[in-house]
Amino acid sequence: MVKIKLMGAFAHLAKARELEIKLDKPKQVDEILREIIPRYDEFHDKIILINGKPAKGNALVEEGDEIKVMPVLSGG
């Protein structure tokens, strides 16, 4: 299983703070998040951690990994 922790607006949109999914094969993190978070692509700035390490959207996720994602809020 892959554990996914969602923060801020992502948790609100997905209606969950934590999810677990099963992967048959490695998949890009952006692809996984698009499936579970409505309007994911509207957030251009986001922080993605895989197993506690910073990652880009094209990073591969495998069974047993943990994803944490949060939107970056900019203000003025």
PyMOL commands that set and color helices and strands:
alter all, ss='L'
color gray80, all
select helices_A, chain A and resi 8-14+29-36+40-42
alter helices_A, ss='H'
color red, helices_A
select strands_A, chain A and resi 2-6+18-21+27-28+46-50+53-55+60-61+66-71
alter strands_A, ss='S'
color yellow, strands_A
deselect
rebuild
show_as cartoon
